[in-house]
Amino acid sequence: MSAARLQEAGHKVDDLYLGFQMIRYLPQKFLSTVQQIYRWKEEEFFAGKVEAELIAEANRLHLMKQDLRTVFLNNGYNL
């Protein structure tokens, strides 16, 4: 992570900046999660919480895809 290298070099990297960088170029499937994150209060917005929210959403999307695949396969559809 480039932020870690900057910190190792003695530069301070603002946590707010890190949080915004984490959500800057996410795929469209994360749009609703990003919109929810934008509604957080500033004191709740920090990189660790953003990361946890994105991981939870990625896991949710993965499970949803698995569930849909199971339903389709159990109903005789080919994917």
C-alpha positions, -999 to 999 in steps of 0.1 A, spaced: 0 0 0 15 33 -10 1 50 21 21 27 43 53 36 23 45 73 28 41 68 65 74 49 67 91 78 49 78 101 77 49 117 59 16 120 77 -13 105 58 -47 117 70 -71 89 78 -100 108 61 -79 109 29 -72 71 31 -109 64 36 -118 85 5 -91 68 -16 -105 34 -7 -139 42 -22 -127 63 -51 -127 38 -79 -149 10 -68 -170 -10 -93 -206 -1 -98 -218 -30 -77 -205 -11 -46 -224 21 -54 -251 17 -27 -224 10 -1 -204 40 -11 -235 62 -9 -241 49 27 -205 56 36 -208 92 23 -237 97 48 -215 88 78 -206 116 102 -171 128 99 -160 114 133 -173 80 122 -153 81 89 -120 64 92 -101 40 70 -105 9 92 -143 13 93 -144 19 55 -124 -12 49 -146 -33 72 -177 -20 54 -163 -28 20 -152 -63 31 -187 -70 45 -203 -58 12 -179 -79 -9 -188 -110 12 -225 -102 9 -223 -99 -29 -203 -132 -31 -228 -151 -9 -257 -137 -30 -240 -149 -62 -235 -183 -47 -271 -185 -35 -284 -175 -69 -262 -201 -86 -275 -228 -62 -311 -218 -69 -306 -219 -106 -288 -252 -105 -314 -268 -83 -342 -257 -106 -325 -272 -137 -311 -241 -153 -276 -241 -169 -253 -212 -162 
